[in-house]
Amino acid sequence: MPRAFYTDYPWPDVELERTILAEAGCTLEVSPDNREETLIAKVGDADVLLTCWAPVTSRVLDAATNCRHVCRTGIGLDNIDVAHATSRGVLVTNVPDYCIEEVAEHTLALIFALGRKIADGHLATKRGSYSLVDSLPIERIGGKTLGVVGLGRIGTLVAKKAQAVGMRVIGTNRSKQVPEGVEWVSLDRLLADSDYVSLNCPLTDATQHLMNAKTFRQMKRSAFLVNTSRGGLVDHTALAAALDEGVLAGAALDVQDREPPDLSKAPYTDPRVIVTPHTAFVSTEAIRELRTRVARQAVDFLQGRTPEQVVNPAVLGA
């Protein structure tokens, strides 16, 4: 009987996955926590790994001696050693297109929340303060410049939605291929010209701490940063310092470089920072789609079919 091992998941239970995996006669075991040492100790003879954010390192893969398929319940692959998986003949799949609408909506919502001071006004009224003056300045969103860093599926949809509400959109990426109506610019110019900077790029060695003390100083003092991609794109210590120095006007962070972060420390304690708990990808529809597709990928693999969204197709010909 094949066995699947779930390293971690952010939803209440795994009954949906368990039911689908049962179609292939596959049982499902859940790790008690997502620490690397725990995974090494518990993964055992699993044939398939399902993983959300846990570190599927070379050591975890080596411990999973029977594993031939790793399913990522999400888009990014920075928690999986794909190169080592490939060297071991382990197939890796993900779901790169399941929450594009949700993340784009969340990004635009954060832009409005920052510019229109929605979060500020809400918190002030809950504290008993009802003052228009205390919320100023409040800005019109239409006509402002949005700089999108990374123009993949999500960044492109963010750009399209921002254009629909009257924003000027500029963008930067490696290919220099941009959607209609978006002007490609260098990162330096994007930071200098944008009223809002939206991070929608993957986390790689090249983009780790893309936003740091130097790049924050390239932004307008009236500008806002929005990150709905990966926490490691931002040096949060540098962000706290930049806010203290008035280098930028504020930020909205849905992802952190450690989750959960220490909310008792800056920049999370700064009233100019909006924090949401990694919910940009979430909707009832998106979560069900994600879980179903990942479980179906595992079933296809176990039943001898090629699953969708193979990240390392070289394994198929090995």
C-alpha positions in Angstrom: 0.0 0.0 0.0 1.6 3.3 -1.0 2.1 5.9 1.7 2.0 9.7 1.5 3.6 12.1 4.1 2.3 15.6 4.7 5.0 17.8 6.1 2.7 20.8 6.9 -0.5 22.5 6.0 -2.3 25.8 7.0 -5.9 24.5 6.8 -7.9 22.8 9.6 -7.6 19.2 8.4 -6.4 16.9 5.6 -9.6 15.0 4.9 -10.0 16.2 1.4 -6.5 15.0 0.5 -6.9 11.8 2.4 -10.1 11.0 0.4 -8.6 11.7 -2.9 -5.4 9.7 -2.1 -7.5 6.8 -1.1 -8.5 6.4 -4.7 -4.9 5.1 -5.3 -5.0 3.0 -2.2 -2.7 5.5 -0.6 -2.6 6.2 3.1 -1.7 9.7 4.5 0.4 10.5 7.5 0.9 14.0 8.9 4.1 15.3 10.5 3.7 16.6 14.1 5.7 19.7 13.1 7.6 21.1 10.2 11.1 21.2 11.6 13.8 19.6 9.4 14.9 17.2 12.1 11.3 16.0 12.7 10.8 15.5 8.9 14.0 13.4 8.7 12.9 11.3 11.6 9.3 10.8 10.5 9.3 10.6 6.7 10.3 7.0 6.7 9.3 5.0 3.6 6.8 7.5 2.2 6.3 7.2 -1.6 5.1 10.8 -2.0 5.7 14.0 0.0 3.1 16.8 0.2 4.6 20.0 1.5 3.5 23.6 2.0 6.2 25.6 3.7 8.4 23.0 5.4 12.1 22.7 4.4 12.3 19.8 2.0 16.1 19.8 2.1 18.7 17.4 0.7 18.8 15.8 4.1 15.0 15.3 4.1 15.1 13.9 0.6 17.9 11.5 1.5 15.9 10.3 4.5 12.9 9.6 2.3 14.5 6.7 0.6 11.3 5.5 -1.1 10.1 8.9 -2.2 9.8 9.6 -5.9 7.4 12.6 -5.9 7.3 15.8 -4.0 4.1 17.9 -4.4 4.2 21.5 -3.4 0.9 22.9 -2.2 1.6 26.3 -3.6 3.5 28.2 -6.2 7.1 29.0 -5.0 9.7 26.3 -4.7 12.3 28.0 -2.4 11.6 25.5 0.4 12.4 22.5 -1.8 15.9 21.5 -3.0 14.7 20.8 -6.5 18.3 20.2 -7.8 18.8 17.5 -5.3 15.4 16.0 -5.9 16.2 15.8 -9.6 19.6 14.2 -8.9 17.7 11.5 -7.0 15.1 11.0 -9.7 12.4 12.6 -7.6 9.6 14.3 -9.5 8.6 17.8 -8.2 5.2 19.4 -9.0 3.5 22.6 -7.9 0.4 24.6 -8.6 1.7 27.8 -10.2 -1.7 29.2 -11.3 -4.2 28.6 -8.6 -4.4 31.9 -6.7 -3.5 34.5 -9.2 -6.8 36.4 -8.9 -6.6 36.3 -5.1 -3.1 37.7 -4.8 -3.8 40.4 -7.3 -6.9 41.4 -5.5 -5.1 41.4 -2.2 -2.3 43.6 -3.6 -4.7 46.1 -4.9 -6.6 46.1 -1.6 -3.4 46.9 0.3 -2.7 49.7 -2.1 -6.1 51.3 -1.3 -5.7 50.6 2.4 -2.4 52.5 2.4 -3.3 55.4 0.2 -6.9 55.9 1.6 -5.7 55.3 5.2 -8.4 52.7 5.6 -6.6 50.7 8.3 -5.6 53.9 10.1 -9.2 55.1 10.2 -10.5 51.8 11.4 -8.0 51.4 14.2 -8.5 55.1 15.3 -12.3 54.7 15.6 -11.9 51.5 17.6 -9.7 53.5 20.0 -12.5 56.1 20.3 -11.0 58.7 18.0 -13.2 60.1 15.2 -11.1 62.7 13.5 -10.8 63.4 9.8 -7.8 65.7 10.4 -5.8 63.0 12.2 -6.0 60.8 9.1 -4.5 63.3 6.7 -2.9 63.1 4.2 -5.3 60.8 2.3 -4.5 60.4 -1.4 -6.4 59.7 -4.6 -5.3 56.4 -6.0 -6.2 57.2 -9.6 -3.3 58.9 -11.4 -0.7 57.5 -9.1 2.2 55.5 -10.4 2.5 51.8 -9.5 5.8 50.0 -10.0 5.5 46.3 -10.3 8.6 44.3 -9.7 8.1 41.0 -11.5 5.6 40.6 -14.3 4.7 37.0 -14.3 1.1 35.8 -14.0 0.3 37.7 -10.7 2.3 40.8 -11.5 0.6 41.1 -14.9 -2.8 40.8 -13.3 -1.9 43.4 -10.6 -0.9 45.7 -13.5 -4.1 45.1 -15.3 -6.3 45.8 -12.2 -4.3 48.9 -11.3 -4.8 50.2 -14.8 -8.5 49.6 -14.5 -8.7 52.0 -11.5 -6.7 54.7 -13.3 -3.2 54.1 -12.1 -0.1 54.6 -14.3 1.8 51.3 -14.3 5.5 50.8 -14.8 7.3 47.5 -14.4 10.6 45.7 -14.4 11.6 42.1 -15.1 14.5 40.2 -16.6 12.9 39.5 -20.0 11.8 43.2 -20.5 8.5 41.8 -21.9 5.7 43.7 -20.4 1.9 43.7 -20.7 0.0 46.2 -22.9 0.0 49.6 -21.4 2.9 49.0 -19.0 6.2 50.8 -19.5 9.3 48.7 -18.8 11.9 50.5 -16.7 15.0 49.6 -14.7 14.6 48.8 -11.0 16.4 52.1 -10.1 14.0 54.1 -12.1 11.0 52.2 -10.9 11.9 52.9 -7.3 12.5 56.6 -8.0 9.2 57.1 -9.9 6.7 55.0 -8.1 4.1 56.1 -5.6 3.5 52.4 -4.8 6.0 49.6 -5.3 4.5 46.1 -5.5 6.8 43.1 -5.1 5.5 40.2 -7.3 8.8 38.4 -8.1 10.1 35.0 -6.9 12.6 34.7 -4.1 16.0 33.7 -5.4 19.6 34.3 -4.4 19.5 37.4 -6.7 16.3 38.8 -5.1 17.1 38.0 -1.4 16.7 41.3 0.4 16.0 43.1 -2.9 14.5 45.8 -0.7 17.3 46.9 1.6 18.8 50.1 3.1 20.1 51.2 -0.3 17.0 50.5 -2.4 14.7 52.0 0.2 16.6 55.3 -0.1 15.8 55.2 -3.9 12.1 55.5 -3.2 10.1 58.7 -2.8 9.5 59.7 0.8 5.8 59.7 0.0 5.9 56.2 -1.5 4.6 52.9 -0.1 5.9 49.3 -0.4 3.6 46.3 -0.8 4.8 42.7 -0.5 2.5 39.8 -1.3 5.2 37.6 -2.8 8.0 36.3 -0.4 9.1 37.7 2.9 12.8 37.3 2.1 12.5 39.9 -0.6 12.5 42.5 2.1 15.2 43.3 4.8 12.7 44.0 7.6 15.4 45.5 9.8 16.2 47.9 7.1 12.6 48.7 6.5 12.1 49.5 10.2 15.1 51.9 10.0 13.9 53.5 6.8 10.5 54.2 8.3 12.1 55.7 11.4 14.1 58.0 9.1 11.2 59.0 7.0 12.7 57.4 3.9 9.3 56.1 2.8 5.7 56.6 3.9 4.6 53.1 4.8 4.3 49.5 3.9 1.9 46.6 3.6 3.3 43.1 4.3 1.5 39.9 3.7 4.6 37.7 3.9 7.6 37.8 6.3 11.1 36.4 6.3 10.1 34.4 9.3 6.5 33.3 9.9 5.0 34.0 12.2 7.1 37.1 12.9 7.7 38.8 16.2 4.8 41.3 16.2 6.2 43.0 19.2 9.1 44.4 17.2 9.5 46.9 14.4 8.5 47.2 11.6 5.4 45.4 12.8 4.7 47.8 15.6 4.9 50.8 13.3 1.4 52.3 12.7 2.4 53.0 9.1 2.8 49.3 8.4 -0.2 47.1 7.5 0.3 43.4 8.2 -1.9 40.5 7.0 -1.1 36.9 8.1 0.0 35.5 4.7 -3.6 35.5 3.4 -3.1 37.0 0.0 -3.5 33.6 -1.6 -6.5 32.6 0.4 -10.1 32.2 -0.8 -12.5 29.3 -0.3 -12.3 28.6 -4.0 -8.5 28.8 -4.2 -7.8 26.6 -1.2 -10.1 23.9 -2.4 -8.6 24.0 -5.9 -5.1 23.9 -4.5 -5.7 20.9 -2.3 -7.6 19.0 -4.9 -5.0 19.5 -7.6 -2.1 18.5 -5.4 -3.8 15.4 -4.3 -4.7 14.6 -7.9 -1.0 15.1 -8.9 0.0 12.5 -6.3 -2.7 10.0 -7.4 -1.7 10.4 -11.1 1.9 9.7 -10.2 1.0 6.7 -8.1 -1.2 5.3 -10.8 1.6 5.6 -13.5 0.4 8.8 -15.2 2.4 12.0 -15.6 1.0 14.6 -13.2 0.3 18.2 -14.2 2.8 21.0 -13.6 6.1 19.0 -13.5 8.9 21.3 -12.4 11.8 19.1 -13.3 10.8 17.2 -16.5 14.3 15.8 -16.9 13.3 13.2 -14.3 10.6 11.8 -16.7 13.2 10.8 -19.2 15.6 9.3 -16.7 
